[in-house]
Amino acid sequence: MPVPVPVPVSTAPAELYRHSLRLLLAKDIPGWVGLWAEDGMMEFPFAPPGRPARLAGREAIADYMRPYPDHIDLHDFPEADLRIHRTADPRTIVAEMRGVGRLVENDRPFDMTCIAVVTVEDGRFTSYRDYWNPLAVVEPGVDFAGTGTATGTGIGIGTGSSR
């Protein structure tokens, strides 16, 4: 059962993004999907063959994200590693973040960083470009950065690039 997550104070892009991270930590995927515009677009510019490069619409995003907690058990998005940059377009932010937890399948540590370019209109995500490391999909559980921890399965948002 998902843990209740406080509603964001505002729907400004940075606040909505922080709220979305809290929802992911609470494993509230329906709540996270609820932050999306009906016609929102999620993109993975570095997606390898066989993985989706684009998800069009809230339903496609929901279908993709529904099994996320079955693959990655997120424990934290450390505040020290979270940087949200405003852009010339007040609707768009660039977020640098790190997600840590464990891979459910093999109980190995999960530690990934990524950059996301996120656009919010009328209090909903309309565009989310997730720049994560596709090598994490090619060889899941391999420590590409030499940190002593395994990287993830590349299931999308928050799995990011290896640290």
HUNOR-V590568 format. One record per residue. SS is DSSP state (A for helix, B for strand, O for the rest). Layout:
ss->SS
ss->SS
This chain:
ss->O
ss->O
ss->O
ss->O
ss->O
ss->O
ss->O
ss->O
ss->O
ss->O
ss->O
ss->O
ss->A
ss->A
ss->A
ss->A
ss->A
ss->A
ss->A
ss->A
ss->A
ss->A
ss->A
ss->A
ss->A
ss->O
ss->O
ss->O
ss->A
ss->A
ss->A
ss->A
ss->A
ss->O
ss->O
ss->B
ss->B
ss->B
ss->B
ss->B
ss->B
ss->B
ss->B
ss->O
ss->O
ss->O
ss->O
ss->O
ss->O
ss->O
ss->O
ss->O
ss->O
ss->B
ss->B
ss->B
ss->O
ss->A
ss->A
ss->A
ss->A
ss->A
ss->A
ss->A
ss->A
ss->O
ss->O
ss->A
ss->A
ss->A
ss->A
ss->B
ss->B
ss->B
ss->B
ss->B
ss->O
ss->O
ss->A
ss->A
ss->A
ss->O
ss->B
ss->B
ss->B
ss->B
ss->O
ss->O
ss->O
ss->O
ss->O
ss->B
ss->B
ss->B
ss->B
ss->B
ss->B
ss->B
ss->B
ss->B
ss->B
ss->B
ss->B
ss->O
ss->O
ss->O
ss->O
ss->O
ss->B
ss->B
ss->B
ss->B
ss->B
ss->B
ss->B
ss->B
ss->B
ss->B
ss->B
ss->B
ss->B
ss->O
ss->O
ss->B
ss->B
ss->B
ss->B
ss->B
ss->B
ss->B
ss->B
ss->O
ss->O
ss->O
ss->A
ss->A
ss->A
ss->A
ss->O
ss->O
ss->O
ss->O
ss->O
ss->O
ss->O
ss->O
ss->O
ss->O
ss->O
ss->O
ss->O
ss->O
ss->O
ss->O
ss->O
ss->O
ss->O
ss->O
ss->O
ss->O
ss->B
ss->B
ss->O
